[in-house]
Amino acid sequence: MDRTLATDLARLPELLEATRRAAADALEALDARPVVPPAGPPRAPEPLPEHACGTESALTAFAERWAPRLSASAGPRYLGFVTGGATPAALAGDWLTAVHDQNSNSALDGAGQDLERETIGWLRDLFGLTDAHTGTFVSGATMSNTTGLAIAREWLGERLGVCPSEDGAAALGPVRVLSGAPHSSIAKALSVLGLGRGSLVAVPTLPGREAVDPAALDRALADTPGPAVVVANAGTVNTVDFDDLRAIAALRERHAFWLHTDAAFGAFAALSPEHAHLADGLDASDSVCVDLHKWLNVPYDSAVQFTRRQDLQARVFQNAAAYLGPLGEHPDLVHLTPENSHRLRALAAWFTLRAYGRQGHREIVERDIACARAFGAALERDPAFRLLAPVRLNVVCFTLAEDPTAARLAALREAAQGEVFVTPTVYAGTPALRAAFSNWRTTRADVRRAAQALRTAAKGTA
Ligand SMILES: *Cc1c(COP(=O)(O)O)cnc(C)c1O
């Protein structure tokens, strides 16, 4: 063994302690440091080290060279995209995931799979799904959408008497995927799956909304020759609008379609009795996408894919090999997702659900919603800003009242990003900004700081 590596092995507890200190210091500093630090001058990449220098030296180099440049994305005023943090228990679970370093995909060494299945059961319960849905962990909502639509593709084959997983997507002929306001990852998934971005058909939304018009969807389905795929949206990223999932499911009485619901963060509405109606009918979906590294507040990268047709899922993703077991009634995870080897990513979710339960996570969701509302109200009171949509759940979509050009909004964003980070969008043709509340740390004090920072920035950039 290399001498430095042997020394690291001998000093492992001490090195873990040093790492723990670095972690605690970084988390302690989250509130005071810039949310997004100024970029600073570009630095040339360093060459690959030739000789071992050990973990302590790497810790020092990281602390000097990289840590100060990272954003406080784990903190309470990083409101860009839809970004969660990591609860204390989730963080502990994530550390232990690396410690145990399991490749949990086969019954030949099955404890990891069993832990994942227990966690899936808890998540199903959290989102009001029944055991008609099985679930698997994947790396994010994009991968969850891709997996759900891969199962949809196989279902289309079943209806048409062909087998895309054997014969290729071309065996299906032209496919139509109908959706009102789908997330960009849906088009990416369709590209990956060989159905093509062009298979996505935009169905009109309700007036002034991002929710699909069920009557228009009914007509679009009637115009579709053969079976279709419908992507329902439960929580759009701009205005967190929800399709009427029950109305969409009811269309199955007249049309044959696979119903995939992208509920990446909208599924968490189910945790709040006041908002649970938004996600009513989620259980009727044939496949469901839920992100966990957003509102469950587990570290990247974690999401779940639920489906009612695990048999079709195994047809798509089976990884037949002499050294792996047969498919059987409960296929190993290696036969169910795009990855073969993967980390025990369920453990962080297991930890946070075990530690805080339904009520603990309900409190996070309800506090974030209350913060979004308070932030929206603060901007509404300020003549410099106007909201572009009501605050339906946890996102505030707003713009400058006067002359809201993309350039002015970029200047505003950058002037404020030491205190609050928001991201740009275009809503109904108007350049805008979004503030998404999904971090477990965010409080009303953060809302006041964030609103104040934007107010000051708007004055400075006027
Ligand atoms: C975030 C998001 C996605 C993509 O999620 P990733 O985790 O970034 O892959 C898909 N759909 C919706 C509605 C989202 O909010």
Ligand as a Chemical Component Dictionary entry (heavy atoms), coordinates in Angstrom:
data_LIG
# 
_chem_comp.id                   LIG 
_chem_comp.type                 NON-POLYMER 
_chem_comp.pdbx_formal_charge   0 
_chem_comp.three_letter_code    LIG 
# 
loop_
_chem_comp_atom.comp_id 
_chem_comp_atom.atom_id 
_chem_comp_atom.alt_atom_id 
_chem_comp_atom.type_symbol 
_chem_comp_atom.charge 
_chem_comp_atom.model_Cartn_x 
_chem_comp_atom.model_Cartn_y 
_chem_comp_atom.model_Cartn_z 
_chem_comp_atom.pdbx_ordinal 
LIG C1 C1 C 0 -37.086 19.824 -11.330 1  
LIG C2 C2 C 0 -38.127 19.269 -12.210 2  
LIG C3 C3 C 0 -37.831 18.275 -13.154 3  
LIG C4 C4 C 0 -36.413 17.810 -13.418 4  
LIG O1 O1 O 0 -35.810 17.420 -12.248 5  
LIG P1 P1 P 0 -34.272 17.062 -12.068 6  
LIG O2 O2 O 0 -34.239 16.576 -10.672 7  
LIG O3 O3 O 0 -33.529 18.342 -12.280 8  
LIG O4 O4 O 0 -33.902 16.036 -13.059 9  
LIG C5 C5 C 0 -38.888 17.754 -13.868 10 
LIG N1 N1 N 0 -40.142 18.189 -13.705 11 
LIG C6 C6 C 0 -40.454 19.168 -12.837 12 
LIG C7 C7 C 0 -41.877 19.610 -12.710 13 
LIG C8 C8 C 0 -39.462 19.740 -12.046 14 
LIG O5 O5 O 0 -39.776 20.698 -11.170 15 
# 
loop_
_chem_comp_bond.comp_id 
_chem_comp_bond.atom_id_1 
_chem_comp_bond.atom_id_2 
_chem_comp_bond.value_order 
_chem_comp_bond.pdbx_ordinal 
LIG C1 C2 SING 1  
LIG C2 C3 SING 2  
LIG C2 C8 DOUB 3  
LIG C3 C4 SING 4  
LIG C3 C5 DOUB 5  
LIG C4 O1 SING 6  
LIG O1 P1 SING 7  
LIG P1 O2 DOUB 8  
LIG P1 O3 SING 9  
LIG P1 O4 SING 10 
LIG C5 N1 SING 11 
LIG N1 C6 DOUB 12 
LIG C6 C7 SING 13 
LIG C6 C8 SING 14 
LIG C8 O5 SING 15 
# 
